[in-house]
Amino acid sequence: MSNPFAAPSRRNVVTSAAGLTLLGLASAPALAQPPVLIPAPLPSWNEGPNRQAILDFVARVTREGGPDFVPPNERIATFDNDGTLWAENPMYFQGLFAFARAHELASKDPVLAQREPFKSILAGDQAAIAKFGEHEIAALMAATHAGMTTEEFNAIVRRWTETAIHPRFQRRYVELVYQPMLELLAYLRANGFKTFIVSGGGVDFMRVFAESAYGIPPEQVIGSSGKTKFEIRDGRAVLIKQADIGSIDDKEGKPVNIDLHIGRRPTAAFGNSDGDLAMLQYAAGGPGARLMLIVHHDDAEREYAYDRQSHVGRLDKALDEATQRNWVVVSMKRDWRTVFPAR
């Protein structure tokens, strides 16, 4: 079956009646029929070498009989989440969720409000928050993410995603997904790829919104996780979230978890930071055609501009390696016609 997305957009015009007339199989009145327009892929991407690299890669791996053909069951694409599929400033959105949850818990427990890290969070002491170490972060995550059933946690996250508003854009956080990346996800799936999230964010947190936001079902979300415990409560089997860390899905942990949960090396991998470098290297290490893509945040007007010195999503070593190995580095400013979906 031919790939309807492979041809350049301006050539995707089929005038059926005219074609039949040239063959002597249609009469002149049929020429009055309007042309059938095939939608161009990646409409929010500006034409240029980076968009074309994506189209060329997909054409190569889906062309049956071609030297780079990849069977559909082996077409695996892995995506980082923070900074790759949605925004990550002024801080990782799960951190903002944890802060909101800390305010909620402290308002119900005055004793908790006097303890760190809650005291600094409630006071908005950015200097103190910036100095939080493992102890403070562990205490925050234990209070805001553990001690409840997985269903209870899901409901808390869902309520936050439905109501919390980004301070700059004045939109819900789940609306700050990148329109060009949504189109890329859909384009890959239309060409037989299975798309996975592989992120340092909490797997339980992301699974709440991944399907509605990205079309990625919960079973195709891989992330950091805490331990859970099986219990029978009121005659019903449940899982209780524990404070102990189970797995950190960042840096070298990403390819390890890809192998553990997917069992196939990705054909394509997408990230935006040094935390994604190992995943990109792992994808690049396979045979045949490969696509490694980095989203470079260089658009302070429409989103944010940051890379080597950033406190979130630092892009330093991965940027150097992408340049050396000729990976695709997408400029948000030059390559994307729009950043977020239209309201």
C-alpha positions as CSV (number, residue, x, y, z in Angstrom):
1,M,0.0,0.0,0.0
2,S,1.4,3.4,-1.0
3,N,2.0,6.0,1.7
4,P,-0.4,9.0,1.1
5,F,1.9,11.3,3.2
6,A,5.1,10.6,1.4
7,A,4.8,13.0,-1.5
8,P,5.4,16.8,-1.2
9,S,2.3,18.7,-0.2
10,R,1.9,20.8,-3.3
11,R,1.8,17.8,-5.5
12,N,-0.9,16.0,-3.5
13,V,-3.6,17.1,-5.9
14,V,-5.5,14.4,-7.8
15,T,-7.9,15.4,-10.6
16,S,-9.7,12.1,-11.2
17,A,-11.9,13.2,-14.1
18,A,-9.0,14.9,-15.9
19,G,-6.9,11.8,-15.7
20,L,-9.6,9.7,-17.1
21,T,-10.2,12.1,-20.0
22,L,-6.5,11.8,-20.9
23,L,-7.1,8.1,-21.2
24,G,-10.2,8.6,-23.3
25,L,-12.4,7.2,-20.6
26,A,-14.3,10.2,-19.5
27,S,-16.4,12.8,-21.3
28,A,-15.7,16.6,-21.2
29,P,-18.4,17.5,-18.7
30,A,-16.6,15.5,-16.0
31,L,-13.8,18.1,-16.1
32,A,-16.1,20.4,-14.1
33,Q,-15.6,18.3,-11.0
34,P,-13.5,20.0,-8.3
35,P,-10.1,18.5,-7.5
36,V,-9.7,16.2,-4.5
37,L,-7.1,17.8,-2.2
38,I,-5.1,15.5,0.1
39,P,-4.1,17.3,3.3
40,A,-0.4,18.1,3.6
41,P,1.3,16.5,6.6
42,L,2.7,18.6,9.4
43,P,0.8,21.8,8.6
44,S,2.2,23.7,11.5
45,W,5.8,23.1,10.4
46,N,7.5,25.5,8.1
47,E,8.9,24.1,4.9
48,G,12.6,23.5,5.3
49,P,15.3,20.9,5.8
50,N,14.0,19.7,9.2
51,R,10.4,19.2,8.1
52,Q,11.7,17.5,5.0
53,A,14.0,15.2,7.0
54,I,11.0,13.9,8.9
55,L,9.0,13.3,5.6
56,D,12.0,11.6,4.0
57,F,12.7,9.4,6.9
58,V,9.0,8.2,7.1
59,A,9.0,7.6,3.3
60,R,12.2,5.5,3.5
61,V,11.1,3.2,6.4
62,T,7.6,2.7,5.0
63,R,8.5,2.0,1.3
64,E,8.0,-1.7,0.9
65,G,10.8,-3.3,-1.0
66,G,13.1,-0.4,-0.2
67,P,16.5,-0.9,1.5
68,D,15.4,0.9,4.6
69,F,11.9,-0.6,5.0
70,V,10.9,-1.3,8.6
71,P,8.0,-3.7,9.2
72,P,5.1,-2.0,11.1
73,N,5.6,-4.0,14.2
74,E,9.2,-2.6,14.5
75,R,8.2,1.0,14.0
76,I,8.8,2.4,17.5
77,A,8.9,6.1,18.3
78,T,9.8,7.3,21.8
79,F,9.1,10.9,23.0
80,D,10.2,12.7,26.0
81,N,7.4,14.7,27.6
82,D,8.6,17.8,29.4
83,G,9.9,20.4,26.9
84,T,9.3,18.0,24.0
85,L,5.5,17.4,23.9
86,W,4.5,20.2,26.3
87,A,6.1,23.2,27.9
88,E,8.3,22.9,31.0
89,N,8.8,26.5,32.3
90,P,8.8,28.2,34.7
91,M,9.4,24.8,36.2
92,Y,8.4,21.2,35.4
93,F,4.6,21.0,35.6
94,Q,4.6,18.1,37.9
95,G,6.6,20.2,40.4
96,L,3.9,22.9,40.1
97,F,1.4,20.2,40.8
98,A,3.3,19.1,43.9
99,F,3.5,22.7,45.1
100,A,-0.3,23.2,44.7
101,R,-0.8,19.9,46.5
102,A,1.5,21.1,49.3
103,H,-0.6,24.3,49.7
104,E,-3.8,22.2,49.9
105,L,-2.4,19.8,52.5
106,A,-0.8,22.6,54.6
107,S,-4.1,24.5,54.7
108,K,-5.6,21.5,56.5
109,D,-2.7,20.8,58.8
110,P,-1.1,23.8,60.6
111,V,1.7,21.6,62.0
112,L,2.7,20.5,58.5
113,A,2.8,24.2,57.4
114,Q,5.6,24.9,59.9
115,R,7.8,22.1,58.5
116,E,10.2,22.2,55.6
117,P,9.8,22.1,52.7
118,F,6.2,23.2,53.2
119,K,7.2,26.4,55.1
120,S,9.3,27.7,52.2
121,I,6.8,26.7,49.6
122,L,3.9,28.4,51.4
123,A,6.1,31.6,51.8
124,G,7.1,31.5,48.2
125,D,10.7,31.6,49.2
126,Q,12.4,31.0,45.8
127,A,15.9,31.2,47.2
128,A,15.1,28.4,49.7
129,I,13.2,26.4,47.2
130,A,16.2,26.5,44.8
131,K,18.3,24.9,47.5
132,F,16.0,22.0,48.2
133,G,18.1,18.8,48.3
134,E,17.1,15.1,48.2
135,H,15.7,15.2,51.8
136,E,13.2,18.1,51.0
137,I,12.2,16.7,47.7
138,A,11.6,13.3,49.2
139,A,9.5,14.8,51.9
140,L,7.5,16.8,49.4
141,M,6.9,13.8,47.1
142,A,6.0,11.5,50.0
143,A,3.3,14.0,51.2
144,T,1.9,14.9,47.8
145,H,2.2,11.6,45.9
146,A,2.0,8.7,48.4
147,G,-0.2,7.3,51.1
148,M,-3.2,6.9,48.9
149,T,-4.7,4.5,46.3
150,T,-3.7,4.9,42.7
151,E,-7.3,5.8,41.9
152,E,-7.3,8.5,44.5
153,F,-4.1,10.0,43.1
154,N,-5.4,9.9,39.6
155,A,-8.5,11.9,40.7
156,I,-6.3,14.5,42.4
157,V,-4.1,14.9,39.2
158,R,-7.2,15.0,37.0
159,R,-8.7,17.8,39.1
160,W,-5.5,19.8,38.9
161,T,-5.2,19.4,35.1
162,E,-8.8,20.6,34.7
163,T,-8.4,23.7,36.9
164,A,-4.7,24.8,37.2
165,I,-3.7,27.8,35.1
166,H,-0.2,28.7,33.8
167,P,0.9,32.1,35.2
168,R,2.2,33.5,31.9
169,F,-0.1,32.0,29.2
170,Q,-3.3,31.9,31.3
171,R,-4.2,28.5,29.9
172,R,-4.6,25.2,31.5
173,Y,-1.3,23.3,31.6
174,V,-2.7,20.5,29.4
175,E,-3.4,23.1,26.7
176,L,0.3,24.0,26.6
177,V,1.0,21.0,24.4
178,Y,2.9,21.7,21.2
179,Q,0.7,21.7,18.1
180,P,3.6,20.7,15.7
181,M,4.4,17.7,17.9
182,L,0.7,16.6,18.0
183,E,0.8,16.6,14.2
184,L,4.1,14.6,14.3
185,L,2.6,12.0,16.6
186,A,-0.5,11.7,14.3
187,Y,1.6,11.5,11.2
188,L,3.8,8.7,12.6
189,R,0.8,6.7,13.8
190,A,-0.8,7.2,10.3
191,N,2.3,5.5,8.9
192,G,2.3,2.5,11.2
193,F,4.4,3.7,14.1
194,K,3.6,3.0,17.7
195,T,4.3,6.1,19.8
196,F,5.5,6.0,23.4
197,I,6.2,8.6,26.1
198,V,9.6,8.0,27.8
199,S,10.0,10.7,30.4
200,G,11.6,11.6,33.7
201,G,8.2,12.7,34.9
202,G,6.0,10.5,37.1
203,V,4.4,7.7,35.2
204,D,1.2,7.8,37.2
205,F,1.0,11.6,36.8
206,M,1.4,11.4,33.0
207,R,-1.0,8.5,32.4
208,V,-3.9,10.7,33.7
209,F,-3.7,13.0,30.6
210,A,-1.5,11.3,28.0
211,E,-4.4,9.7,26.1
212,S,-6.6,12.8,25.9
213,A,-3.7,15.2,25.3
214,Y,-1.5,13.1,22.9
215,G,-3.5,10.1,21.8
216,I,-1.0,7.9,23.7
217,P,-2.7,5.2,25.9
218,P,-1.5,4.6,29.5
219,E,0.2,1.3,28.6
220,Q,2.5,3.3,26.2
221,V,3.7,5.7,28.9
222,I,7.0,5.1,30.6
223,G,8.2,7.3,33.4
224,S,9.7,7.5,36.9
225,S,7.8,5.6,39.5
226,G,7.4,5.1,43.2
227,K,6.8,1.8,44.7
228,T,3.2,0.5,45.3
229,K,1.7,-2.0,47.7
230,F,-1.2,-4.4,47.1
231,E,-3.8,-4.3,49.8
232,I,-7.4,-5.3,50.4
233,R,-9.4,-2.4,51.7
234,D,-13.1,-2.8,52.5
235,G,-13.2,-6.0,50.5
236,R,-11.7,-4.4,47.4
237,A,-8.2,-5.0,45.9
238,V,-6.3,-1.7,45.6
239,L,-2.7,-0.4,45.0
240,I,-1.3,2.0,47.6
241,K,1.3,4.5,46.5
242,Q,4.4,4.3,48.7
243,A,7.0,7.0,49.5
244,D,10.0,4.9,48.3
245,I,11.3,5.5,44.8
246,G,11.0,2.6,42.3
247,S,12.6,3.8,39.1
248,I,14.1,7.0,37.8
249,D,13.4,7.3,34.1
250,D,16.0,9.9,33.2
251,K,19.3,9.9,31.3
252,E,20.7,6.3,31.2
253,G,17.6,5.1,32.9
254,K,15.6,5.8,29.7
255,P,17.1,3.2,27.4
256,V,17.1,0.7,30.3
257,N,13.3,1.2,30.8
258,I,12.7,1.2,27.0
259,D,14.2,-2.3,26.9
260,L,12.3,-3.4,30.0
261,H,8.9,-2.1,29.0
262,I,9.0,-2.1,25.1
263,G,11.6,-4.7,24.3
264,R,12.6,-3.1,21.0
265,R,15.1,-0.4,20.1
266,P,13.3,2.7,18.9
267,T,13.5,3.6,15.2
268,A,13.0,7.2,16.1
269,A,13.5,9.2,19.3
270,F,12.5,12.8,20.2
271,G,13.8,14.9,23.1
272,N,14.9,18.4,24.1
273,S,17.5,18.1,26.8
274,D,20.6,16.3,28.1
275,G,18.3,14.0,30.0
276,D,17.2,12.6,26.7
277,L,20.7,12.1,25.3
278,A,21.0,8.4,26.2
279,M,17.7,7.6,24.6
280,L,18.7,9.3,21.4
281,Q,22.0,7.5,21.4
282,Y,20.2,4.2,21.9
283,A,17.9,4.8,19.0
284,A,20.9,5.9,16.8
285,G,22.7,2.7,17.6
286,G,20.3,0.5,15.6
287,P,20.7,-0.6,12.0
288,G,19.1,1.1,9.0
289,A,17.4,4.5,8.8
290,R,17.0,6.3,12.1
291,L,15.6,9.6,13.1
292,M,16.9,11.5,16.2
293,L,15.2,14.9,16.8
294,I,15.8,17.6,19.4
295,V,13.4,20.4,20.1
296,H,15.5,23.6,20.7
297,H,13.7,26.2,22.7
298,D,14.8,29.5,21.1
299,D,11.6,31.4,20.9
300,A,11.3,33.8,23.9
301,E,8.3,35.6,22.3
302,R,6.0,32.7,21.7
303,E,7.3,30.4,24.4
304,Y,10.8,30.5,26.1
305,A,14.4,30.6,25.0
306,Y,16.9,28.4,26.9
307,D,19.5,25.7,26.5
308,R,23.0,25.3,28.0
309,Q,22.5,27.2,31.3
310,S,18.8,26.4,32.0
311,H,17.7,25.1,35.4
312,V,15.1,23.0,33.6
313,G,15.5,21.2,30.3
314,R,19.2,21.9,30.0
315,L,20.4,21.3,26.5
316,D,24.2,21.2,26.4
317,K,25.9,17.9,25.7
318,A,23.0,16.7,23.6
319,L,23.2,19.8,21.5
320,D,26.9,19.3,20.8
321,E,26.4,15.6,19.9
322,A,23.4,16.4,17.7
323,T,25.6,18.9,15.7
324,Q,28.4,16.4,15.4
325,R,26.2,13.5,14.4
326,N,23.9,15.5,12.1
327,W,20.7,14.8,14.1
328,V,17.7,17.0,13.5
329,V,17.7,20.1,15.7
330,V,14.3,21.8,15.4
331,S,14.3,25.5,16.0
332,M,11.0,26.4,17.6
333,K,11.4,30.0,16.3
334,R,12.1,29.1,12.6
335,D,10.6,25.6,12.1
336,W,7.2,26.0,13.8
337,R,4.4,28.2,12.4
338,T,2.6,28.0,15.7
339,V,3.5,26.7,19.1
340,F,0.3,25.9,21.0
341,P,-3.1,24.7,19.6
342,A,-5.6,27.4,18.8
343,R,-8.1,28.1,21.5
